[in-house]
Amino acid sequence: MQTVSSPQLSEATQSLIDNLLASEAFSHYQQAHTRFNADNEAQALMDQLSKSQARVRQQQAKGSVNQAEIDSLRLFQQRAQRNPVIMEYIQSQQEAVNFLREINTEISELLGINFATFANHATC
């Protein structure tokens, strides 16, 4: 596929990027991401949760899931759900994803094609 570029397209693209990064959704995400990265407890909890999830998946694949691992996973999930830093980070991620979906819909309607699918193929 041939790429067509012009100064106007480059300028419009950069403007879109700048506006996306300055949006409330991305600003909130960046702030939550910074707080999450600065919170050792939240990071350790997410690491423990991730490792517990991996162990349970491995056991499921082998058909040997034990109740102790399931209980441990549930405990880590509950602790993560009670951690305000983690929950704000997760919520801000979802807000940013939803915002990007809205932007994709708007661009797709203007172009008359599914922009995300087109853009994904163009970068391969």
Rosetta constraint file for C-alpha pairs under 8 A:
AtomPair CA 1 CA 122 HARMONIC 7.20 0.50
AtomPair CA 5 CA 9 HARMONIC 6.22 0.50
AtomPair CA 5 CA 10 HARMONIC 6.87 0.50
AtomPair CA 6 CA 10 HARMONIC 6.15 0.50
AtomPair CA 7 CA 11 HARMONIC 6.01 0.50
AtomPair CA 8 CA 12 HARMONIC 6.05 0.50
AtomPair CA 9 CA 13 HARMONIC 5.98 0.50
AtomPair CA 10 CA 14 HARMONIC 6.12 0.50
AtomPair CA 11 CA 15 HARMONIC 6.09 0.50
AtomPair CA 12 CA 16 HARMONIC 6.16 0.50
AtomPair CA 13 CA 17 HARMONIC 6.26 0.50
AtomPair CA 14 CA 18 HARMONIC 6.07 0.50
AtomPair CA 15 CA 19 HARMONIC 6.08 0.50
AtomPair CA 16 CA 20 HARMONIC 6.05 0.50
AtomPair CA 17 CA 21 HARMONIC 6.16 0.50
AtomPair CA 18 CA 22 HARMONIC 6.14 0.50
AtomPair CA 19 CA 23 HARMONIC 6.05 0.50
AtomPair CA 20 CA 26 HARMONIC 6.90 0.50
AtomPair CA 21 CA 26 HARMONIC 5.60 0.50
AtomPair CA 21 CA 27 HARMONIC 6.90 0.50
AtomPair CA 22 CA 26 HARMONIC 6.64 0.50
AtomPair CA 22 CA 27 HARMONIC 6.24 0.50
AtomPair CA 23 CA 27 HARMONIC 6.00 0.50
AtomPair CA 24 CA 28 HARMONIC 5.94 0.50
AtomPair CA 25 CA 29 HARMONIC 6.21 0.50
AtomPair CA 25 CA 92 HARMONIC 6.96 0.50
AtomPair CA 25 CA 95 HARMONIC 5.88 0.50
AtomPair CA 25 CA 96 HARMONIC 5.05 0.50
AtomPair CA 25 CA 99 HARMONIC 6.77 0.50
AtomPair CA 26 CA 30 HARMONIC 6.06 0.50
AtomPair CA 26 CA 92 HARMONIC 7.94 0.50
AtomPair CA 26 CA 96 HARMONIC 5.78 0.50
AtomPair CA 27 CA 31 HARMONIC 6.25 0.50
AtomPair CA 28 CA 32 HARMONIC 6.13 0.50
AtomPair CA 28 CA 92 HARMONIC 6.12 0.50
AtomPair CA 29 CA 33 HARMONIC 5.90 0.50
AtomPair CA 29 CA 89 HARMONIC 6.77 0.50
AtomPair CA 29 CA 92 HARMONIC 4.75 0.50
AtomPair CA 29 CA 93 HARMONIC 5.97 0.50
AtomPair CA 29 CA 95 HARMONIC 7.95 0.50
AtomPair CA 29 CA 96 HARMONIC 6.81 0.50
AtomPair CA 30 CA 34 HARMONIC 6.11 0.50
AtomPair CA 31 CA 35 HARMONIC 6.29 0.50
AtomPair CA 32 CA 36 HARMONIC 6.04 0.50
AtomPair CA 32 CA 85 HARMONIC 7.31 0.50
AtomPair CA 32 CA 88 HARMONIC 6.25 0.50
AtomPair CA 32 CA 89 HARMONIC 4.92 0.50
AtomPair CA 32 CA 92 HARMONIC 6.80 0.50
AtomPair CA 33 CA 37 HARMONIC 6.11 0.50
AtomPair CA 33 CA 89 HARMONIC 6.03 0.50
AtomPair CA 34 CA 38 HARMONIC 6.21 0.50
AtomPair CA 35 CA 39 HARMONIC 6.23 0.50
AtomPair CA 35 CA 85 HARMONIC 6.89 0.50
AtomPair CA 36 CA 40 HARMONIC 7.97 0.50
AtomPair CA 36 CA 42 HARMONIC 6.53 0.50
AtomPair CA 36 CA 43 HARMONIC 6.88 0.50
AtomPair CA 36 CA 85 HARMONIC 5.95 0.50
AtomPair CA 36 CA 86 HARMONIC 6.63 0.50
AtomPair CA 36 CA 89 HARMONIC 6.72 0.50
AtomPair CA 37 CA 43 HARMONIC 6.97 0.50
AtomPair CA 39 CA 43 HARMONIC 6.33 0.50
AtomPair CA 39 CA 85 HARMONIC 7.76 0.50
AtomPair CA 40 CA 44 HARMONIC 6.01 0.50
AtomPair CA 41 CA 45 HARMONIC 6.08 0.50
AtomPair CA 42 CA 46 HARMONIC 6.18 0.50
AtomPair CA 42 CA 80 HARMONIC 7.72 0.50
AtomPair CA 42 CA 83 HARMONIC 7.16 0.50
AtomPair CA 42 CA 85 HARMONIC 6.75 0.50
AtomPair CA 42 CA 86 HARMONIC 6.20 0.50
AtomPair CA 43 CA 47 HARMONIC 6.13 0.50
AtomPair CA 44 CA 48 HARMONIC 6.16 0.50
AtomPair CA 45 CA 49 HARMONIC 6.09 0.50
AtomPair CA 45 CA 76 HARMONIC 7.13 0.50
AtomPair CA 45 CA 79 HARMONIC 7.72 0.50
AtomPair CA 45 CA 80 HARMONIC 6.69 0.50
AtomPair CA 46 CA 50 HARMONIC 6.01 0.50
AtomPair CA 46 CA 80 HARMONIC 7.04 0.50
AtomPair CA 47 CA 51 HARMONIC 6.19 0.50
AtomPair CA 48 CA 52 HARMONIC 6.06 0.50
AtomPair CA 48 CA 76 HARMONIC 7.13 0.50
AtomPair CA 49 CA 53 HARMONIC 6.09 0.50
AtomPair CA 49 CA 73 HARMONIC 6.63 0.50
AtomPair CA 49 CA 76 HARMONIC 5.35 0.50
AtomPair CA 49 CA 77 HARMONIC 6.63 0.50
AtomPair CA 49 CA 80 HARMONIC 7.93 0.50
AtomPair CA 50 CA 54 HARMONIC 6.22 0.50
AtomPair CA 51 CA 55 HARMONIC 6.23 0.50
AtomPair CA 52 CA 56 HARMONIC 6.28 0.50
AtomPair CA 52 CA 69 HARMONIC 7.32 0.50
AtomPair CA 52 CA 72 HARMONIC 7.21 0.50
AtomPair CA 52 CA 73 HARMONIC 5.51 0.50
AtomPair CA 52 CA 76 HARMONIC 7.92 0.50
AtomPair CA 53 CA 57 HARMONIC 6.17 0.50
AtomPair CA 53 CA 73 HARMONIC 6.43 0.50
AtomPair CA 54 CA 58 HARMONIC 6.12 0.50
AtomPair CA 55 CA 59 HARMONIC 6.15 0.50
AtomPair CA 55 CA 69 HARMONIC 7.67 0.50
AtomPair CA 56 CA 60 HARMONIC 6.01 0.50
AtomPair CA 56 CA 65 HARMONIC 6.45 0.50
AtomPair CA 56 CA 69 HARMONIC 6.48 0.50
AtomPair CA 56 CA 70 HARMONIC 6.91 0.50
AtomPair CA 56 CA 73 HARMONIC 7.80 0.50
AtomPair CA 57 CA 61 HARMONIC 6.18 0.50
AtomPair CA 58 CA 62 HARMONIC 6.42 0.50
AtomPair CA 59 CA 63 HARMONIC 5.96 0.50
AtomPair CA 59 CA 64 HARMONIC 5.01 0.50
AtomPair CA 59 CA 65 HARMONIC 4.81 0.50
AtomPair CA 59 CA 66 HARMONIC 7.86 0.50
AtomPair CA 60 CA 64 HARMONIC 5.98 0.50
AtomPair CA 60 CA 65 HARMONIC 5.40 0.50
AtomPair CA 65 CA 69 HARMONIC 7.24 0.50
AtomPair CA 65 CA 70 HARMONIC 7.58 0.50
AtomPair CA 66 CA 70 HARMONIC 6.66 0.50
AtomPair CA 67 CA 71 HARMONIC 6.03 0.50
AtomPair CA 68 CA 72 HARMONIC 6.09 0.50
AtomPair CA 69 CA 73 HARMONIC 6.08 0.50
AtomPair CA 70 CA 74 HARMONIC 6.19 0.50
AtomPair CA 71 CA 75 HARMONIC 6.18 0.50
AtomPair CA 72 CA 76 HARMONIC 6.35 0.50
AtomPair CA 73 CA 77 HARMONIC 6.17 0.50
AtomPair CA 74 CA 78 HARMONIC 6.11 0.50
AtomPair CA 75 CA 79 HARMONIC 6.18 0.50
AtomPair CA 76 CA 80 HARMONIC 6.09 0.50
AtomPair CA 77 CA 81 HARMONIC 6.17 0.50
AtomPair CA 78 CA 82 HARMONIC 6.31 0.50
AtomPair CA 79 CA 83 HARMONIC 6.34 0.50
AtomPair CA 80 CA 86 HARMONIC 6.42 0.50
AtomPair CA 80 CA 87 HARMONIC 7.40 0.50
AtomPair CA 81 CA 86 HARMONIC 7.37 0.50
AtomPair CA 81 CA 87 HARMONIC 6.26 0.50
AtomPair CA 82 CA 87 HARMONIC 7.55 0.50
AtomPair CA 83 CA 87 HARMONIC 6.19 0.50
AtomPair CA 84 CA 88 HARMONIC 5.96 0.50
AtomPair CA 85 CA 89 HARMONIC 6.17 0.50
AtomPair CA 86 CA 90 HARMONIC 6.16 0.50
AtomPair CA 87 CA 91 HARMONIC 6.00 0.50
AtomPair CA 88 CA 92 HARMONIC 5.97 0.50
AtomPair CA 89 CA 93 HARMONIC 6.22 0.50
AtomPair CA 90 CA 94 HARMONIC 6.37 0.50
AtomPair CA 91 CA 95 HARMONIC 6.20 0.50
AtomPair CA 92 CA 96 HARMONIC 6.18 0.50
AtomPair CA 93 CA 97 HARMONIC 6.22 0.50
AtomPair CA 94 CA 98 HARMONIC 6.07 0.50
AtomPair CA 95 CA 99 HARMONIC 6.08 0.50
AtomPair CA 96 CA 100 HARMONIC 6.23 0.50
AtomPair CA 97 CA 101 HARMONIC 6.24 0.50
AtomPair CA 98 CA 102 HARMONIC 6.30 0.50
AtomPair CA 99 CA 103 HARMONIC 6.29 0.50
AtomPair CA 100 CA 104 HARMONIC 6.03 0.50
AtomPair CA 101 CA 105 HARMONIC 6.15 0.50
AtomPair CA 102 CA 106 HARMONIC 6.27 0.50
AtomPair CA 103 CA 107 HARMONIC 6.17 0.50
AtomPair CA 104 CA 108 HARMONIC 5.89 0.50
AtomPair CA 104 CA 114 HARMONIC 7.86 0.50
AtomPair CA 104 CA 115 HARMONIC 6.26 0.50
AtomPair CA 104 CA 116 HARMONIC 6.33 0.50
AtomPair CA 105 CA 109 HARMONIC 6.08 0.50
AtomPair CA 105 CA 114 HARMONIC 7.79 0.50
AtomPair CA 105 CA 115 HARMONIC 7.82 0.50
AtomPair CA 106 CA 110 HARMONIC 6.29 0.50
AtomPair CA 107 CA 111 HARMONIC 6.12 0.50
AtomPair CA 107 CA 115 HARMONIC 6.40 0.50
AtomPair CA 108 CA 112 HARMONIC 5.57 0.50
AtomPair CA 108 CA 113 HARMONIC 5.12 0.50
AtomPair CA 108 CA 114 HARMONIC 4.95 0.50
AtomPair CA 108 CA 115 HARMONIC 4.85 0.50
AtomPair CA 108 CA 116 HARMONIC 7.85 0.50
AtomPair CA 109 CA 113 HARMONIC 6.90 0.50
AtomPair CA 109 CA 114 HARMONIC 7.93 0.50
AtomPair CA 111 CA 115 HARMONIC 7.49 0.50
AtomPair CA 113 CA 118 HARMONIC 7.66 0.50
AtomPair CA 114 CA 118 HARMONIC 6.27 0.50
AtomPair CA 115 CA 119 HARMONIC 5.86 0.50
AtomPair CA 116 CA 120 HARMONIC 5.96 0.50
AtomPair CA 117 CA 121 HARMONIC 6.32 0.50
AtomPair CA 118 CA 122 HARMONIC 6.19 0.50
AtomPair CA 119 CA 123 HARMONIC 6.45 0.50
AtomPair CA 120 CA 124 HARMONIC 6.78 0.50
